């Protein structure tokens, strides 16, 4: 899953990272980390994963902005 592309396309549709985070139930900082692939570069003890809920919310929002085009 290319989360960077998904988040960028949502932002291109006019959503800020803060708005995306509110919709997905996470922090703006986490959205930034995901977009910049930072969450993947951490060592295994501190590595963050995208939860099912956040991933599902991102995909749903992405689908809605793609449909609105």
N, CA, C, O and CB atoms as a CASP TS submission, in Angstrom:
PFRMAT TS
TARGET T0000
AUTHOR 0000-0000-0000
METHOD Language model
MODEL 1
PARENT N/A
ATOM      1  N   UNK     1       0.853  -1.169   0.000  1.00  0.00           N
ATOM      2  CA  UNK     1       0.000   0.000   0.000  1.00  0.00           C
ATOM      3  C   UNK     1       0.899   1.232   0.000  1.00  0.00           C
ATOM      4  O   UNK     1       1.799   1.342   0.832  1.00  0.00           O
ATOM      5  CB  UNK     1      -0.971  -0.002   1.225  1.00  0.00           C
ATOM      6  N   UNK     2       0.666   2.138  -0.907  1.00  0.00           N
ATOM      7  CA  UNK     2       1.466   3.359  -0.987  1.00  0.00           C
ATOM      8  C   UNK     2       0.767   4.471  -0.208  1.00  0.00           C
ATOM      9  O   UNK     2       0.043   5.289  -0.775  1.00  0.00           O
ATOM     10  CB  UNK     2       1.693   3.782  -2.470  1.00  0.00           C
ATOM     11  N   UNK     3       1.002   4.480   1.109  1.00  0.00           N
ATOM     12  CA  UNK     3       0.347   5.443   1.982  1.00  0.00           C
ATOM     13  C   UNK     3       0.764   6.869   1.646  1.00  0.00           C
ATOM     14  O   UNK     3      -0.037   7.795   1.781  1.00  0.00           O
ATOM     15  CB  UNK     3       0.663   5.134   3.438  1.00  0.00           C
ATOM     16  N   UNK     4       2.006   7.056   1.210  1.00  0.00           N
ATOM     17  CA  UNK     4       2.476   8.392   0.843  1.00  0.00           C
ATOM     18  C   UNK     4       1.614   8.958  -0.277  1.00  0.00           C
ATOM     19  O   UNK     4       1.168  10.104  -0.209  1.00  0.00           O
ATOM     20  CB  UNK     4       3.959   8.354   0.414  1.00  0.00           C
ATOM     21  N   UNK     5       1.386   8.167  -1.290  1.00  0.00           N
ATOM     22  CA  UNK     5       0.568   8.603  -2.428  1.00  0.00           C
ATOM     23  C   UNK     5      -0.872   8.854  -2.003  1.00  0.00           C
ATOM     24  O   UNK     5      -1.485   9.839  -2.415  1.00  0.00           O
ATOM     25  CB  UNK     5       0.606   7.557  -3.551  1.00  0.00           C
ATOM     26  N   UNK     6      -1.407   7.964  -1.181  1.00  0.00           N
ATOM     27  CA  UNK     6      -2.794   8.104  -0.726  1.00  0.00           C
ATOM     28  C   UNK     6      -2.967   9.403   0.055  1.00  0.00           C
ATOM     29  O   UNK     6      -3.903  10.162  -0.196  1.00  0.00           O
ATOM     30  CB  UNK     6      -3.207   6.897   0.145  1.00  0.00           C
ATOM     31  N   UNK     7      -2.062   9.658   1.004  1.00  0.00           N
ATOM     32  CA  UNK     7      -2.165  10.877   1.802  1.00  0.00           C
ATOM     33  C   UNK     7      -1.965  12.108   0.924  1.00  0.00           C
ATOM     34  O   UNK     7      -2.670  13.102   1.097  1.00  0.00           O
ATOM     35  CB  UNK     7      -1.136  10.865   2.945  1.00  0.00           C
ATOM     36  N   UNK     8      -1.034  12.063   0.000  1.00  0.00           N
ATOM     37  CA  UNK     8      -0.800  13.210  -0.885  1.00  0.00           C
ATOM     38  C   UNK     8      -2.036  13.504  -1.729  1.00  0.00           C
ATOM     39  O   UNK     8      -2.395  14.668  -1.910  1.00  0.00           O
ATOM     40  CB  UNK     8       0.413  12.949  -1.798  1.00  0.00           C
ATOM     41  N   UNK     9      -2.687  12.473  -2.243  1.00  0.00           N
ATOM     42  CA  UNK     9      -3.891  12.689  -3.053  1.00  0.00           C
ATOM     43  C   UNK     9      -5.033  13.254  -2.225  1.00  0.00           C
ATOM     44  O   UNK     9      -5.826  14.054  -2.721  1.00  0.00           O
ATOM     45  CB  UNK     9      -4.328  11.385  -3.709  1.00  0.00           C
ATOM     46  N   UNK    10      -5.122  12.842  -0.963  1.00  0.00           N
ATOM     47  CA  UNK    10      -6.136  13.410  -0.068  1.00  0.00           C
ATOM     48  C   UNK    10      -5.823  14.887   0.171  1.00  0.00           C
ATOM     49  O   UNK    10      -6.721  15.729   0.155  1.00  0.00           O
ATOM     50  CB  UNK    10      -6.189  12.630   1.288  1.00  0.00           C
ATOM     51  N   UNK    11      -4.545  15.196   0.392  1.00  0.00           N
ATOM     52  CA  UNK    11      -4.157  16.588   0.589  1.00  0.00           C
ATOM     53  C   UNK    11      -4.385  17.414  -0.675  1.00  0.00           C
ATOM     54  O   UNK    11      -4.792  18.573  -0.596  1.00  0.00           O
ATOM     55  CB  UNK    11      -2.692  16.674   1.013  1.00  0.00           C
ATOM     56  N   UNK    12      -4.128  16.829  -1.821  1.00  0.00           N
ATOM     57  CA  UNK    12      -4.365  17.532  -3.087  1.00  0.00           C
ATOM     58  C   UNK    12      -5.844  17.879  -3.257  1.00  0.00           C
ATOM     59  O   UNK    12      -6.189  18.829  -3.959  1.00  0.00           O
ATOM     60  CB  UNK    12      -3.887  16.674  -4.271  1.00  0.00           C
ATOM     61  N   UNK    13      -6.710  17.104  -2.609  1.00  0.00           N
ATOM     62  CA  UNK    13      -8.148  17.373  -2.671  1.00  0.00           C
ATOM     63  C   UNK    13      -8.564  18.457  -1.680  1.00  0.00           C
ATOM     64  O   UNK    13      -9.737  18.822  -1.612  1.00  0.00           O
ATOM     65  CB  UNK    13      -8.935  16.095  -2.399  1.00  0.00           C
ATOM     66  N   UNK    14      -7.593  18.976  -0.906  1.00  0.00           N
ATOM     67  CA  UNK    14      -7.891  20.101  -0.031  1.00  0.00           C
ATOM     68  C   UNK    14      -7.890  19.814   1.456  1.00  0.00           C
ATOM     69  O   UNK    14      -8.182  20.712   2.245  1.00  0.00           O
ATOM     70  CB  UNK    14      -9.181  20.638  -0.386  1.00  0.00           C
ATOM     71  N   UNK    15      -7.577  18.607   1.865  1.00  0.00           N
ATOM     72  CA  UNK    15      -7.546  18.260   3.284  1.00  0.00           C
ATOM     73  C   UNK    15      -6.160  18.539   3.860  1.00  0.00           C
ATOM     74  O   UNK    15      -5.147  18.259   3.220  1.00  0.00           O
ATOM     75  CB  UNK    15      -7.931  16.775   3.493  1.00  0.00           C
ATOM     76  N   UNK    16      -6.124  19.088   5.063  1.00  0.00           N
ATOM     77  CA  UNK    16      -4.850  19.275   5.751  1.00  0.00           C
ATOM     78  C   UNK    16      -4.506  17.980   6.498  1.00  0.00           C
ATOM     79  O   UNK    16      -5.363  17.117   6.684  1.00  0.00           O
ATOM     80  CB  UNK    16      -4.914  20.497   6.736  1.00  0.00           C
ATOM     81  N   UNK    17      -3.271  17.860   6.912  1.00  0.00           N
ATOM     82  CA  UNK    17      -2.883  16.678   7.696  1.00  0.00           C
ATOM     83  C   UNK    17      -3.681  16.617   8.994  1.00  0.00           C
ATOM     84  O   UNK    17      -4.039  15.530   9.449  1.00  0.00           O
ATOM     85  CB  UNK    17      -1.366  16.697   8.002  1.00  0.00           C
ATOM     86  N   UNK    18      -3.958  17.758   9.587  1.00  0.00           N
ATOM     87  CA  UNK    18      -4.754  17.795  10.825  1.00  0.00           C
ATOM     88  C   UNK    18      -6.165  17.268  10.570  1.00  0.00           C
ATOM     89  O   UNK    18      -6.691  16.501  11.377  1.00  0.00           O
ATOM     90  CB  UNK    18      -4.817  19.237  11.392  1.00  0.00           C
ATOM     91  N   UNK    19      -6.783  17.669   9.459  1.00  0.00           N
ATOM     92  CA  UNK    19      -8.121  17.184   9.135  1.00  0.00           C
ATOM     93  C   UNK    19      -8.106  15.679   8.874  1.00  0.00           C
ATOM     94  O   UNK    19      -9.000  14.959   9.320  1.00  0.00           O
ATOM     95  CB  UNK    19      -8.679  17.929   7.913  1.00  0.00           C
ATOM     96  N   UNK    20      -7.107  15.213   8.164  1.00  0.00           N
ATOM     97  CA  UNK    20      -6.979  13.779   7.891  1.00  0.00           C
ATOM     98  C   UNK    20      -6.852  13.018   9.203  1.00  0.00           C
ATOM     99  O   UNK    20      -7.502  11.992   9.402  1.00  0.00           O
ATOM    100  CB  UNK    20      -5.758  13.495   6.978  1.00  0.00           C
ATOM    101  N   UNK    21      -6.012  13.527  10.092  1.00  0.00           N
ATOM    102  CA  UNK    21      -5.804  12.878  11.388  1.00  0.00           C
ATOM    103  C   UNK    21      -7.095  12.819  12.199  1.00  0.00           C
ATOM    104  O   UNK    21      -7.400  11.793  12.808  1.00  0.00           O
ATOM    105  CB  UNK    21      -4.728  13.616  12.181  1.00  0.00           C
ATOM    106  N   UNK    22      -7.847  13.902  12.208  1.00  0.00           N
ATOM    107  CA  UNK    22      -9.110  13.925  12.952  1.00  0.00           C
ATOM    108  C   UNK    22     -10.075  12.880  12.402  1.00  0.00           C
ATOM    109  O   UNK    22     -10.729  12.174  13.169  1.00  0.00           O
ATOM    110  CB  UNK    22      -9.752  15.327  12.891  1.00  0.00           C
ATOM    111  N   UNK    23     -10.165  12.779  11.105  1.00  0.00           N
ATOM    112  CA  UNK    23     -11.052  11.800  10.478  1.00  0.00           C
ATOM    113  C   UNK    23     -10.604  10.376  10.788  1.00  0.00           C
ATOM    114  O   UNK    23     -11.430   9.487  10.996  1.00  0.00           O
ATOM    115  CB  UNK    23     -11.101  12.017   8.963  1.00  0.00           C
ATOM    116  N   UNK    24      -9.294  10.168  10.818  1.00  0.00           N
ATOM    117  CA  UNK    24      -8.746   8.821  11.011  1.00  0.00           C
ATOM    118  C   UNK    24      -8.561   8.435  12.473  1.00  0.00           C
ATOM    119  O   UNK    24      -8.293   7.274  12.780  1.00  0.00           O
ATOM    120  CB  UNK    24      -7.430   8.711  10.307  1.00  0.00           C
ATOM    121  N   UNK    25      -8.701   9.393  13.367  1.00  0.00           N
ATOM    122  CA  UNK    25      -8.562   9.091  14.784  1.00  0.00           C
ATOM    123  C   UNK    25      -7.124   8.903  15.240  1.00  0.00           C
ATOM    124  O   UNK    25      -6.832   8.053  16.080  1.00  0.00           O
ATOM    125  CB  UNK    25      -9.335   7.871  15.104  1.00  0.00           C
ATOM    126  N   UNK    26      -6.236   9.702  14.679  1.00  0.00           N
ATOM    127  CA  UNK    26      -4.832   9.640  15.087  1.00  0.00           C
ATOM    128  C   UNK    26      -4.293  11.062  15.146  1.00  0.00           C
ATOM    129  O   UNK    26      -5.042  12.019  14.953  1.00  0.00           O
ATOM    130  CB  UNK    26      -3.986   8.756  14.104  1.00  0.00           C
ATOM    131  N   UNK    27      -3.008  11.205  15.408  1.00  0.00           N
ATOM    132  CA  UNK    27      -2.422  12.539  15.499  1.00  0.00           C
ATOM    133  C   UNK    27      -1.947  13.034  14.135  1.00  0.00           C
ATOM    134  O   UNK    27      -1.691  12.245  13.226  1.00  0.00           O
ATOM    135  CB  UNK    27      -1.259  12.539  16.490  1.00  0.00           C
ATOM    136  N   UNK    28      -1.835  14.346  14.013  1.00  0.00           N
ATOM    137  CA  UNK    28      -1.296  14.931  12.793  1.00  0.00           C
ATOM    138  C   UNK    28       0.141  14.480  12.600  1.00  0.00           C
ATOM    139  O   UNK    28       0.578  14.253  11.472  1.00  0.00           O
ATOM    140  CB  UNK    28      -1.380  16.469  12.835  1.00  0.00           C
ATOM    141  N   UNK    29       0.875  14.350  13.695  1.00  0.00           N
ATOM    142  CA  UNK    29       2.258  13.909  13.617  1.00  0.00           C
ATOM    143  C   UNK    29       2.395  12.519  13.017  1.00  0.00           C
ATOM    144  O   UNK    29       3.329  12.250  12.260  1.00  0.00           O
ATOM    145  CB  UNK    29       2.877  13.932  14.982  1.00  0.00           C
ATOM    146  N   UNK    30       1.459  11.634  13.358  1.00  0.00           N
ATOM    147  CA  UNK    30       1.501  10.282  12.800  1.00  0.00           C
ATOM    148  C   UNK    30       1.220  10.309  11.307  1.00  0.00           C
ATOM    149  O   UNK    30       1.873   9.596  10.545  1.00  0.00           O
ATOM    150  CB  UNK    30       0.492   9.372  13.513  1.00  0.00           C
ATOM    151  N   UNK    31       0.256  11.120  10.874  1.00  0.00           N
ATOM    152  CA  UNK    31      -0.028  11.253   9.437  1.00  0.00           C
ATOM    153  C   UNK    31       1.224  11.741   8.718  1.00  0.00           C
ATOM    154  O   UNK    31       1.556  11.243   7.642  1.00  0.00           O
ATOM    155  CB  UNK    31      -1.218  12.232   9.187  1.00  0.00           C
ATOM    156  N   UNK    32       1.921  12.712   9.304  1.00  0.00           N
ATOM    157  CA  UNK    32       3.163  13.219   8.717  1.00  0.00           C
ATOM    158  C   UNK    32       4.213  12.118   8.627  1.00  0.00           C
ATOM    159  O   UNK    32       4.890  11.983   7.607  1.00  0.00           O
ATOM    160  CB  UNK    32       3.703  14.397   9.541  1.00  0.00           C
ATOM    161  N   UNK    33       4.349  11.335   9.689  1.00  0.00           N
ATOM    162  CA  UNK    33       5.323  10.236   9.685  1.00  0.00           C
ATOM    163  C   UNK    33       4.995   9.203   8.621  1.00  0.00           C
ATOM    164  O   UNK    33       5.886   8.718   7.923  1.00  0.00           O
ATOM    165  CB  UNK    33       5.375   9.565  11.055  1.00  0.00           C
ATOM    166  N   UNK    34       3.734   8.870   8.497  1.00  0.00           N
ATOM    167  CA  UNK    34       3.324   7.886   7.489  1.00  0.00           C
ATOM    168  C   UNK    34       3.606   8.436   6.097  1.00  0.00           C
ATOM    169  O   UNK    34       4.156   7.739   5.244  1.00  0.00           O
ATOM    170  CB  UNK    34       1.817   7.529   7.639  1.00  0.00           C
ATOM    171  N   UNK    35       3.226   9.687   5.874  1.00  0.00           N
ATOM    172  CA  UNK    35       3.432  10.296   4.555  1.00  0.00           C
ATOM    173  C   UNK    35       4.911  10.314   4.169  1.00  0.00           C
ATOM    174  O   UNK    35       5.253  10.114   3.003  1.00  0.00           O
ATOM    175  CB  UNK    35       2.872  11.723   4.537  1.00  0.00           C
ATOM    176  N   UNK    36       5.768  10.549   5.127  1.00  0.00           N
ATOM    177  CA  UNK    36       7.201  10.640   4.871  1.00  0.00           C
ATOM    178  C   UNK    36       7.938   9.320   5.085  1.00  0.00           C
ATOM    179  O   UNK    36       9.168   9.287   5.099  1.00  0.00           O
ATOM    180  CB  UNK    36       7.803  11.693   5.753  1.00  0.00           C
ATOM    181  N   UNK    37       7.182   8.227   5.250  1.00  0.00           N
ATOM    182  CA  UNK    37       7.743   6.895   5.471  1.00  0.00           C
ATOM    183  C   UNK    37       8.638   6.817   6.698  1.00  0.00           C
ATOM    184  O   UNK    37       9.428   5.880   6.816  1.00  0.00           O
ATOM    185  CB  UNK    37       8.519   6.466   4.264  1.00  0.00           C
ATOM    186  N   UNK    38       8.539   7.771   7.610  1.00  0.00           N
ATOM    187  CA  UNK    38       9.354   7.768   8.813  1.00  0.00           C
ATOM    188  C   UNK    38       9.030   6.573   9.697  1.00  0.00           C
ATOM    189  O   UNK    38       9.921   6.011  10.334  1.00  0.00           O
ATOM    190  CB  UNK    38       9.155   9.058   9.586  1.00  0.00           C
ATOM    191  N   UNK    39       7.759   6.183   9.739  1.00  0.00           N
ATOM    192  CA  UNK    39       7.352   5.091  10.610  1.00  0.00           C
ATOM    193  C   UNK    39       8.021   3.783  10.215  1.00  0.00           C
ATOM    194  O   UNK    39       8.106   2.870  11.037  1.00  0.00           O
ATOM    195  CB  UNK    39       5.844   4.932  10.583  1.00  0.00           C
ATOM    196  N   UNK    40       8.496   3.667   8.980  1.00  0.00           N
ATOM    197  CA  UNK    40       9.144   2.443   8.518  1.00  0.00           C
ATOM    198  C   UNK    40      10.631   2.394   8.860  1.00  0.00           C
ATOM    199  O   UNK    40      11.235   1.323   8.817  1.00  0.00           O
ATOM    200  CB  UNK    40       8.965   2.303   7.028  1.00  0.00           C
ATOM    201  N   UNK    41      11.223   3.521   9.194  1.00  0.00           N
ATOM    202  CA  UNK    41      12.671   3.557   9.387  1.00  0.00           C
ATOM    203  C   UNK    41      13.083   3.367  10.839  1.00  0.00           C
ATOM    204  O   UNK    41      14.275   3.321  11.141  1.00  0.00           O
ATOM    205  CB  UNK    41      13.220   4.859   8.881  1.00  0.00           C
ATOM    206  N   UNK    42      12.127   3.258  11.731  1.00  0.00           N
ATOM    207  CA  UNK    42      12.448   3.078  13.139  1.00  0.00           C
ATOM    208  C   UNK    42      12.930   1.657  13.402  1.00  0.00           C
ATOM    209  O   UNK    42      12.599   0.735  12.656  1.00  0.00           O
ATOM    210  CB  UNK    42      11.232   3.399  14.013  1.00  0.00           C
ATOM    211  N   UNK    43      13.706   1.484  14.459  1.00  0.00           N
ATOM    212  CA  UNK    43      14.126   0.120  14.800  1.00  0.00           C
ATOM    213  C   UNK    43      12.926  -0.685  15.271  1.00  0.00           C
ATOM    214  O   UNK    43      11.875  -0.116  15.566  1.00  0.00           O
ATOM    215  CB  UNK    43      15.227   0.135  15.891  1.00  0.00           C
ATOM    216  N   UNK    44      13.067  -1.969  15.342  1.00  0.00           N
ATOM    217  CA  UNK    44      11.924  -2.854  15.595  1.00  0.00           C
ATOM    218  C   UNK    44      11.250  -2.589  16.939  1.00  0.00           C
ATOM    219  O   UNK    44      10.055  -2.853  17.077  1.00  0.00           O
ATOM    220  CB  UNK    44      12.372  -4.297  15.537  1.00  0.00           C
ATOM    221  N   UNK    45      11.973  -2.076  17.933  1.00  0.00           N
ATOM    222  CA  UNK    45      11.370  -1.816  19.238  1.00  0.00           C
ATOM    223  C   UNK    45      10.444  -0.609  19.218  1.00  0.00           C
ATOM    224  O   UNK    45       9.476  -0.567  19.978  1.00  0.00           O
ATOM    225  CB  UNK    45      12.450  -1.610  20.274  1.00  0.00           C
ATOM    226  N   UNK    46      10.719   0.372  18.367  1.00  0.00           N
ATOM    227  CA  UNK    46       9.888   1.577  18.342  1.00  0.00           C
ATOM    228  C   UNK    46       9.108   1.727  17.044  1.00  0.00           C
ATOM    229  O   UNK    46       8.470   2.755  16.813  1.00  0.00           O
ATOM    230  CB  UNK    46      10.747   2.796  18.555  1.00  0.00           C
ATOM    231  N   UNK    47       9.158   0.712  16.202  1.00  0.00           N
ATOM    232  CA  UNK    47       8.464   0.793  14.918  1.00  0.00           C
ATOM    233  C   UNK    47       6.955   0.904  15.129  1.00  0.00           C
ATOM    234  O   UNK    47       6.366   0.137  15.889  1.00  0.00           O
ATOM    235  CB  UNK    47       8.793  -0.437  14.050  1.00  0.00           C
ATOM    236  N   UNK    48       6.351   1.852  14.458  1.00  0.00           N
ATOM    237  CA  UNK    48       4.904   2.037  14.525  1.00  0.00           C
ATOM    238  C   UNK    48       4.268   1.357  13.327  1.00  0.00           C
ATOM    239  O   UNK    48       4.874   1.264  12.260  1.00  0.00           O
ATOM    240  CB  UNK    48       4.529   3.545  14.569  1.00  0.00           C
ATOM    241  N   UNK    49       3.089   0.899  13.502  1.00  0.00           N
ATOM    242  CA  UNK    49       2.341   0.300  12.404  1.00  0.00           C
ATOM    243  C   UNK    49       1.052   1.086  12.218  1.00  0.00           C
ATOM    244  O   UNK    49       0.556   1.732  13.141  1.00  0.00           O
ATOM    245  CB  UNK    49       2.045  -1.208  12.672  1.00  0.00           C
ATOM    246  N   UNK    50       0.539   1.016  11.037  1.00  0.00           N
ATOM    247  CA  UNK    50      -0.751   1.644  10.770  1.00  0.00           C
ATOM    248  C   UNK    50      -1.820   0.667  11.232  1.00  0.00           C
ATOM    249  O   UNK    50      -1.891  -0.458  10.739  1.00  0.00           O
ATOM    250  CB  UNK    50      -0.924   2.015   9.242  1.00  0.00           C
ATOM    251  N   UNK    51      -2.637   1.086  12.164  1.00  0.00           N
ATOM    252  CA  UNK    51      -3.685   0.202  12.667  1.00  0.00           C
ATOM    253  C   UNK    51      -4.732  -0.035  11.580  1.00  0.00           C
ATOM    254  O   UNK    51      -4.845   0.727  10.620  1.00  0.00           O
ATOM    255  CB  UNK    51      -4.343   0.799  13.934  1.00  0.00           C
ATOM    256  N   UNK    52      -5.472  -1.087  11.758  1.00  0.00           N
ATOM    257  CA  UNK    52      -6.548  -1.410  10.821  1.00  0.00           C
ATOM    258  C   UNK    52      -7.514  -0.240  10.711  1.00  0.00           C
ATOM    259  O   UNK    52      -7.951   0.117   9.617  1.00  0.00           O
ATOM    260  CB  UNK    52      -7.295  -2.684  11.263  1.00  0.00           C
ATOM    261  N   UNK    53      -7.844   0.356  11.862  1.00  0.00           N
ATOM    262  CA  UNK    53      -8.815   1.447  11.874  1.00  0.00           C
ATOM    263  C   UNK    53      -8.312   2.669  11.106  1.00  0.00           C
ATOM    264  O   UNK    53      -9.053   3.266  10.326  1.00  0.00           O
ATOM    265  CB  UNK    53      -9.143   1.838  13.306  1.00  0.00           C
ATOM    266  N   UNK    54      -7.050   3.037  11.329  1.00  0.00           N
ATOM    267  CA  UNK    54      -6.486   4.198  10.637  1.00  0.00           C
ATOM    268  C   UNK    54      -6.362   3.905   9.142  1.00  0.00           C
ATOM    269  O   UNK    54      -6.703   4.748   8.312  1.00  0.00           O
ATOM    270  CB  UNK    54      -5.103   4.575  11.233  1.00  0.00           C
ATOM    271  N   UNK    55      -5.882   2.728   8.805  1.00  0.00           N
ATOM    272  CA  UNK    55      -5.750   2.353   7.401  1.00  0.00           C
ATOM    273  C   UNK    55      -7.089   2.348   6.680  1.00  0.00           C
ATOM    274  O   UNK    55      -7.209   2.840   5.558  1.00  0.00           O
ATOM    275  CB  UNK    55      -5.103   0.992   7.285  1.00  0.00           C
ATOM    276  N   UNK    56      -8.090   1.785   7.339  1.00  0.00           N
ATOM    277  CA  UNK    56      -9.432   1.742   6.752  1.00  0.00           C
ATOM    278  C   UNK    56      -9.989   3.150   6.562  1.00  0.00           C
ATOM    279  O   UNK    56     -10.583   3.450   5.526  1.00  0.00           O
ATOM    280  CB  UNK    56     -10.379   0.914   7.636  1.00  0.00           C
ATOM    281  N   UNK    57      -9.801   4.011   7.556  1.00  0.00           N
ATOM    282  CA  UNK    57     -10.291   5.390   7.449  1.00  0.00           C
ATOM    283  C   UNK    57      -9.573   6.143   6.327  1.00  0.00           C
ATOM    284  O   UNK    57     -10.202   6.899   5.588  1.00  0.00           O
ATOM    285  CB  UNK    57     -10.104   6.132   8.787  1.00  0.00           C
ATOM    286  N   UNK    58      -8.259   5.939   6.198  1.00  0.00           N
ATOM    287  CA  UNK    58      -7.515   6.585   5.109  1.00  0.00           C
ATOM    288  C   UNK    58      -8.023   6.125   3.750  1.00  0.00           C
ATOM    289  O   UNK    58      -8.218   6.936   2.844  1.00  0.00           O
ATOM    290  CB  UNK    58      -6.015   6.289   5.233  1.00  0.00           C
ATOM    291  N   UNK    59      -8.234   4.829   3.615  1.00  0.00           N
ATOM    292  CA  UNK    59      -8.721   4.304   2.327  1.00  0.00           C
ATOM    293  C   UNK    59     -10.126   4.809   2.006  1.00  0.00           C
ATOM    294  O   UNK    59     -10.429   5.127   0.856  1.00  0.00           O
ATOM    295  CB  UNK    59      -8.716   2.768   2.342  1.00  0.00           C
ATOM    296  N   UNK    60     -10.972   4.882   3.014  1.00  0.00           N
ATOM    297  CA  UNK    60     -12.338   5.384   2.808  1.00  0.00           C
ATOM    298  C   UNK    60     -12.314   6.853   2.390  1.00  0.00           C
ATOM    299  O   UNK    60     -13.028   7.252   1.469  1.00  0.00           O
ATOM    300  CB  UNK    60     -13.180   5.210   4.094  1.00  0.00           C
ATOM    301  N   UNK    61     -11.489   7.661   3.070  1.00  0.00           N
ATOM    302  CA  UNK    61     -11.375   9.075   2.717  1.00  0.00           C
ATOM    303  C   UNK    61     -10.785   9.228   1.321  1.00  0.00           C
ATOM    304  O   UNK    61     -11.243  10.060   0.539  1.00  0.00           O
ATOM    305  CB  UNK    61     -10.510   9.824   3.748  1.00  0.00           C
ATOM    306  N   UNK    62      -9.785   8.441   1.011  1.00  0.00           N
ATOM    307  CA  UNK    62      -9.167   8.487  -0.307  1.00  0.00           C
ATOM    308  C   UNK    62     -10.194   8.152  -1.392  1.00  0.00           C
ATOM    309  O   UNK    62     -10.254   8.819  -2.425  1.00  0.00           O
ATOM    310  CB  UNK    62      -7.974   7.515  -0.376  1.00  0.00           C
ATOM    311  N   UNK    63     -10.985   7.134  -1.154  1.00  0.00           N
ATOM    312  CA  UNK    63     -12.011   6.745  -2.125  1.00  0.00           C
ATOM    313  C   UNK    63     -13.016   7.880  -2.321  1.00  0.00           C
ATOM    314  O   UNK    63     -13.449   8.144  -3.442  1.00  0.00           O
ATOM    315  CB  UNK    63     -12.737   5.459  -1.665  1.00  0.00           C
ATOM    316  N   UNK    64     -13.383   8.545  -1.234  1.00  0.00           N
ATOM    317  CA  UNK    64     -14.375   9.620  -1.360  1.00  0.00           C
ATOM    318  C   UNK    64     -13.816  10.809  -2.131  1.00  0.00           C
ATOM    319  O   UNK    64     -14.554  11.446  -2.882  1.00  0.00           O
ATOM    320  CB  UNK    64     -14.844  10.074   0.022  1.00  0.00           C
ATOM    321  N   UNK    65     -12.523  11.128  -1.965  1.00  0.00           N
ATOM    322  CA  UNK    65     -11.973  12.253  -2.733  1.00  0.00           C
ATOM    323  C   UNK    65     -11.746  11.867  -4.180  1.00  0.00           C
ATOM    324  O   UNK    65     -11.822  12.725  -5.059  1.00  0.00           O
ATOM    325  CB  UNK    65     -10.662  12.738  -2.113  1.00  0.00           C
ATOM    326  N   UNK    66     -11.468  10.603  -4.455  1.00  0.00           N
ATOM    327  CA  UNK    66     -11.313  10.155  -5.839  1.00  0.00           C
ATOM    328  C   UNK    66     -12.649  10.161  -6.560  1.00  0.00           C
ATOM    329  O   UNK    66     -12.727  10.504  -7.740  1.00  0.00           O
ATOM    330  CB  UNK    66     -10.695   8.756  -5.887  1.00  0.00           C
ATOM    331  N   UNK    67     -13.690   9.782  -5.851  1.00  0.00           N
ATOM    332  CA  UNK    67     -15.031   9.754  -6.437  1.00  0.00           C
ATOM    333  C   UNK    67     -15.524  11.165  -6.727  1.00  0.00           C
ATOM    334  O   UNK    67     -16.258  11.392  -7.688  1.00  0.00           O
ATOM    335  CB  UNK    67     -16.013   9.033  -5.502  1.00  0.00           C
ATOM    336  N   UNK    68     -15.108  12.119  -5.878  1.00  0.00           N
ATOM    337  CA  UNK    68     -15.568  13.508  -6.014  1.00  0.00           C
ATOM    338  C   UNK    68     -14.907  14.225  -7.195  1.00  0.00           C
ATOM    339  O   UNK    68     -15.370  15.291  -7.601  1.00  0.00           O
ATOM    340  CB  UNK    68     -15.287  14.277  -4.726  1.00  0.00           C
ATOM    341  N   UNK    69     -13.850  13.664  -7.743  1.00  0.00           N
ATOM    342  CA  UNK    69     -13.135  14.322  -8.847  1.00  0.00           C
ATOM    343  C   UNK    69     -13.981  14.378 -10.097  1.00  0.00           C
ATOM    344  O   UNK    69     -13.536  14.897 -11.121  1.00  0.00           O
ATOM    345  CB  UNK    69     -11.829  13.602  -9.145  1.00  0.00           C
TER
END
